[in-house]
Amino acid sequence: VVHYSYHSGTVCTKETQYSLLSFLEECKGRNIDFYLASLKSESIPLYATNRELLDAGAIPMFNCSREAAYVKVLLAYNQTEYLPKDFMKQNL
């Protein structure tokens, strides 16, 4: 799963039917990787909701457009040279 949040990077993490944190936990329970895109830079402080998702196991994608995030995930999961999570850590 690739989630691209609003321009500011905020998301709903409260325990409601719209909670992205609950969705992330569901993905983890099914062994589905969850990537959080639209994070601007590792050096810029994160919103509290982004920190909650990363602490819960979301995999960050920094400085990545929607299109680039989608293509990178397609490449990562359709090649055999690297494990997908290792591939995702590389700059292309």
N, C-alpha and C positions, 0 to 999 in steps of 0.2 A: 504494500500500500504506500502510495506517495500522497502526503497531505500537504497542500500549499495553502497556508493560512492567509488571512487578510493582510493588507499592506503593512500594518504595524506588527504583525506576527501574533496578535492576541487570539486566543481560542477559549471555548467554554470547557472548563474542567470541573465545574460543580456537578454534583450527583443529580443530574436530570436526564431526560431522554435524549438530550443533545450533547451530552458530555463526551468530548473527544478522549478524555482519560479513560472512560469506561470502554470506548471502542478500542483503544490501544490495548487494554487488558484483555479484551476478547481476541484480538489479533495474536497477542502473545500466547494465549491459551491454545490457539490453533497453529502455533509455529509459523505465523505469517509475519515477515519483517515489516516494520512500520517506519517509513522515512518522513522526517519533518523538513520540508523545504521552505524557502522564502526567508530563511535566517540570513541577515545581511553579512555578518562577519563574526569570526570567533572573538575578535577584540572588542566588539560592541556589547555592552551589558544586555542581557535578555530580559524580556518581560517575565513576570512570575509564572504565568501560565506556560510559557515555553520551557522554563526551568523545570516545572512539574512534569511535563511530558518527557523531557530528556532524562530526568531522574527516574522516571518509570520505565525507561527502556527505548524511547524513540531514538532513531538514528538520525543525526543532524545532516542536512545538506546545505552548506553555506554558499552564498553568492551564486545561486543557480536559478535560472528562469524556469517557468513551468515546462516549457518545451525541452530544455536541456535536462531537467530532472527526469522527465518521462523517457527520453532517449537513453540516458545513462542507465536507468533501471532496466530497460529493454536489453541493452548491451550486457549488463552485468549478469542477467539471468538466462542469457542465450549464448554464453561462451563457456568454455571448459578449462581455460588456462588458470583461472583464479576462482576462489570461493566468491560468491556474489558480494558478501560483506567486505571482503578485501578489495575487490574491484571498485566498490563504491567509495572507498577511501582515497583512491587515486585521482589526481587531476588529469583530465584528458585534454 
